[in-house]
Amino acid sequence: MAETSLSQAKADPTPYKGSRLGGLLHRNETLRGYLLMSPTMVIMTVGILVPFIILLVMSFWTREGFGFDTTLTTTNYQRVWTEPIFGALLSRSFWISGVATVATVLLCYPMAYYVAFHVHRNKMMWIILMTLPFWTSYLLRVFAWKVILGYEGVINSGLMSLGLIEAPLEFLLYSQTAVIITLAHAWAAFAILPLYVSLEKIDKSLLEAATDLGDGPVTRFLRITLPLSMPGVIAASFLIFIPTTGDYITPALLGGPDGAMIGNFIQLQFGAVNNWPMGATLSIVLMLWISAIALVFLFVTRKAQEKIA
């Protein structure tokens, strides 16, 4: 009897296969996948969706004295649409974040390419060395760049000692330039890793075949390497553009009046001004704009990949 039960268990490794739910799980691989993901989905729903709904509802409130008027109204959205300061802050934020994203991807792509194609031993060590500077605190790195770009910092002091300039370069600190440089360095690790993964997965035999067919290095890169690495480029761009658009620490410490971004204004609404409804409105508007830009970016890159292919 025991041997019969054991043989049946080996023949039927799926537990509870005879039950209705067990049979459904056995037949439907997608349902099994969702069941395995259910704990994570519950946590994400509670941790992301619920606060988003609260933020959305609050965006239709208004501030009244030291409290809030919970009467639903679109006054805050009308202000964001009509007052020029909000459009200027959004445009500046997208510009700074976009330039920082492009600069980061362009700087990190060669490093990831070198490790993926030209390093054959101890690749993990190279990855660790490239990401080692980012093991320190984000705030410490921002302060480090403040010292480097300062009026008496490393760059200005070095240029003045060489006699190349007579006075410190004022545009290096408390400007959009300082914010872009700092953001590009601070988020470089988030670009190197997805770029390296996408380049490492490219089948090297395709490059050898292209070489045998007479393609030069540039043509081979444009026809094979770049299109196949686009998933990594897209992932790196999203990982940088989305969080940097709402960054408020770097602009607050290095941006000055010309480098302030929408994140600084949102932080001000939730902080000193105590206008949470307006802060919630700006957050919702920012998320909608980022979603729209992301969809347009995906559409454009997909069309470009189709033309290259």
C-alpha positions in Angstrom: 0.0 0.0 0.0 2.8 2.4 0.9 4.7 1.6 -2.3 1.5 2.2 -4.3 1.0 5.7 -2.7 4.7 6.6 -3.2 4.5 5.6 -6.9 1.3 7.7 -7.4 3.0 10.7 -5.7 6.0 10.3 -8.1 3.7 10.0 -11.1 1.7 13.1 -10.0 4.2 15.7 -8.7 1.6 18.5 -8.8 0.0 18.7 -5.3 -3.8 18.7 -5.2 -4.0 18.1 -8.9 -7.2 16.2 -8.4 -9.0 19.2 -6.9 -10.7 21.8 -9.1 -8.3 24.5 -8.0 -5.3 22.2 -8.3 -6.4 21.2 -11.8 -6.9 24.8 -12.9 -3.4 25.7 -11.6 -1.9 22.7 -13.3 -3.4 23.7 -16.7 -3.0 27.5 -16.5 0.7 28.6 -16.3 -0.3 32.3 -16.2 -2.5 31.7 -13.2 0.4 30.0 -11.4 2.6 32.9 -12.2 0.0 35.4 -10.8 -0.3 33.2 -7.7 3.4 33.3 -7.1 3.4 37.1 -7.6 0.4 37.7 -5.4 2.3 38.6 -2.2 4.4 41.2 -4.1 1.3 42.5 -5.9 -0.5 43.0 -2.6 2.4 44.9 -1.1 2.7 47.1 -4.2 -1.1 47.7 -4.1 -1.0 48.7 -0.5 2.3 50.6 -0.7 1.8 52.4 -4.1 -1.8 52.4 -5.2 -3.4 53.4 -1.9 -1.1 56.4 -1.4 -1.6 57.4 -5.0 -5.4 57.4 -4.5 -5.0 59.5 -1.3 -2.8 61.9 -3.2 -5.3 62.1 -6.1 -8.2 62.8 -3.8 -6.2 65.4 -1.9 -5.3 67.2 -5.1 -9.0 68.2 -5.4 -9.0 69.8 -2.0 -7.9 73.4 -1.2 -6.1 74.9 1.7 -8.2 76.9 4.2 -6.3 78.7 6.9 -4.2 76.1 8.8 -6.4 73.3 7.6 -7.9 71.9 4.4 -11.3 72.3 2.7 -12.3 68.8 1.5 -14.8 70.1 -1.0 -13.8 68.6 -4.3 -12.7 71.3 -6.8 -10.4 71.7 -9.7 -9.0 75.0 -8.5 -5.5 73.7 -8.0 -5.4 72.2 -11.5 -6.6 75.5 -13.0 -3.8 77.3 -11.2 -1.2 74.9 -12.6 -2.6 75.3 -16.1 -2.9 79.1 -16.0 0.0 80.4 -13.8 3.2 80.6 -15.8 5.5 79.7 -12.9 4.3 76.1 -12.9 4.9 75.6 -16.7 8.4 77.2 -16.3 9.3 74.9 -13.5 8.0 71.8 -15.4 9.9 72.8 -18.5 13.1 73.4 -16.6 12.8 70.1 -14.8 12.3 68.1 -18.0 15.2 70.0 -19.7 17.6 69.4 -16.8 16.6 65.8 -16.4 16.6 65.1 -20.1 20.1 66.5 -20.5 21.4 64.6 -17.5 19.8 61.4 -18.8 21.4 61.8 -22.3 24.8 62.7 -20.8 24.7 59.7 -18.4 23.8 57.2 -21.0 26.4 58.5 -23.5 29.1 58.4 -20.8 28.2 55.0 -19.4 27.6 53.2 -22.7 31.4 53.0 -23.6 32.3 51.7 -20.2 29.6 49.0 -20.3 30.6 48.2 -23.9 34.3 47.8 -23.0 33.5 45.4 -20.1 31.0 43.4 -22.1 33.2 42.9 -25.2 36.8 43.4 -24.2 37.1 42.1 -20.6 37.3 38.4 -20.6 38.3 37.7 -17.0 37.1 39.1 -13.6 34.1 41.0 -15.2 32.4 41.1 -11.8 35.4 42.9 -10.4 35.2 45.5 -13.1 31.5 46.0 -12.4 32.2 46.4 -8.7 35.0 48.9 -9.4 32.8 51.0 -11.7 30.0 51.1 -9.1 32.3 51.5 -6.1 32.0 55.3 -5.9 28.2 54.9 -5.6 28.3 52.9 -2.4 28.6 56.2 -0.5 25.7 58.3 0.5 23.9 60.3 -2.2 24.1 63.4 0.0 27.8 63.0 0.4 28.3 62.9 -3.3 26.3 66.0 -3.8 28.4 67.8 -1.2 31.5 66.6 -2.8 30.5 68.1 -6.1 29.7 71.3 -4.3 33.3 71.4 -3.1 34.6 70.5 -6.6 32.5 73.1 -8.4 32.8 75.9 -5.8 34.3 79.3 -6.4 37.4 78.1 -4.6 36.9 74.5 -5.5 39.2 72.1 -7.3 38.3 73.2 -10.9 38.5 76.9 -10.3 41.6 76.7 -8.2 43.3 74.5 -10.8 42.5 76.7 -13.7 43.5 79.8 -11.8 46.8 78.3 -10.8 47.5 77.4 -14.4 46.8 81.0 -15.4 43.9 79.9 -17.7 41.4 82.1 -15.9 41.7 85.2 -13.8 38.5 84.9 -11.8 36.4 81.9 -10.7 33.9 80.5 -13.2 30.6 81.5 -11.8 28.5 79.2 -14.0 29.9 76.0 -12.4 28.0 76.4 -9.1 24.5 77.4 -8.3 23.4 76.9 -11.9 21.7 74.3 -14.1 25.2 73.2 -15.2 26.0 72.1 -11.6 22.7 70.3 -11.3 23.2 68.4 -14.6 26.8 67.4 -13.8 25.9 66.2 -10.3 22.8 64.2 -11.5 24.8 62.6 -14.3 27.4 61.4 -11.8 25.0 60.4 -9.0 22.8 58.2 -11.2 25.6 56.7 -13.4 25.4 53.3 -11.7 21.8 53.0 -12.7 22.8 53.3 -16.3 25.9 51.1 -16.3 24.2 48.0 -15.0 21.3 47.7 -17.5 23.6 48.7 -20.4 26.1 46.1 -19.5 23.4 43.4 -19.2 21.9 44.2 -22.6 25.4 44.3 -24.2 26.5 41.1 -22.5 23.5 39.2 -23.9 24.4 40.0 -27.5 25.4 36.9 -29.5 29.0 37.5 -30.5 28.6 35.2 -33.5 26.4 37.8 -35.1 29.3 40.3 -35.0 31.6 37.7 -36.5 29.1 37.1 -39.3 28.8 40.8 -40.0 32.6 41.0 -40.2 32.8 38.1 -42.6 30.2 39.9 -44.8 32.4 43.0 -45.0 30.9 45.3 -42.4 33.3 47.7 -40.7 33.3 48.5 -37.0 30.9 51.5 -37.4 28.4 49.7 -39.6 28.5 46.6 -37.4 27.8 48.7 -34.4 24.9 50.6 -36.0 23.3 47.5 -37.5 23.8 44.9 -34.8 25.2 46.2 -31.4 23.1 49.3 -31.0 19.7 47.9 -32.0 20.2 44.8 -29.8 21.3 46.9 -26.9 18.3 49.3 -27.1 16.4 47.6 -24.3 19.3 48.5 -22.0 19.4 52.0 -23.3 15.6 52.4 -22.7 15.8 50.9 -19.3 18.8 53.1 -18.3 17.0 56.2 -19.6 13.8 55.5 -17.6 15.8 54.7 -14.5 17.5 58.1 -14.7 14.9 60.4 -16.2 12.0 59.5 -13.9 13.6 60.0 -10.5 15.8 62.9 -11.5 12.8 64.9 -12.8 11.4 65.0 -9.2 14.8 65.4 -7.5 14.9 68.3 -5.0 18.1 67.7 -3.0 20.6 68.4 -5.8 18.8 71.6 -7.1 18.4 72.8 -3.5 22.2 72.5 -2.8 23.7 73.3 -6.1 21.0 74.8 -8.3 20.4 78.2 -6.9 17.5 80.3 -8.3 18.2 79.3 -11.9 18.5 75.6 -11.1 15.4 75.1 -9.0 13.1 72.3 -10.2 9.5 71.2 -9.7 10.6 68.9 -6.9 11.7 71.9 -4.9 8.3 73.5 -5.3 6.5 70.3 -4.3 8.7 69.9 -1.2 8.0 73.5 -0.3 4.2 73.0 -0.6 4.3 69.9 1.7 6.8 71.7 4.1 7.0 75.4 4.8 3.9 76.5 2.9 1.7 73.7 4.3 -0.4 73.6 1.1 -0.7 69.8 0.8 -3.4 70.0 -1.9 -1.3 72.0 -4.2 1.7 69.7 -3.6 -0.5 66.7 -4.4 -1.7 68.4 -7.6 1.8 69.2 -8.7 2.8 65.6 -8.0 -0.1 64.2 -10.1 0.6 66.6 -12.9 4.3 65.6 -12.9 3.4 61.9 -13.0 1.1 62.4 -15.9 3.7 64.4 -17.8 6.4 61.7 -17.1 4.0 59.0 -18.3 3.2 60.8 -21.5 6.9 61.5 -22.2 7.7 57.8 -21.5 5.1 56.6 -23.9 6.3 59.0 -26.6 9.9 57.9 -26.0 8.9 54.2 -26.3 7.0 54.9 -29.5 9.9 56.8 -31.1 12.6 54.3 -30.1 10.4 51.4 -31.4 10.0 53.1 -34.8 13.8 53.9 -34.8 14.6 50.2 -34.1 12.3 49.1 -37.0 14.0 51.4 -39.4 17.5 50.3 -38.3 16.5 46.7 -38.6 
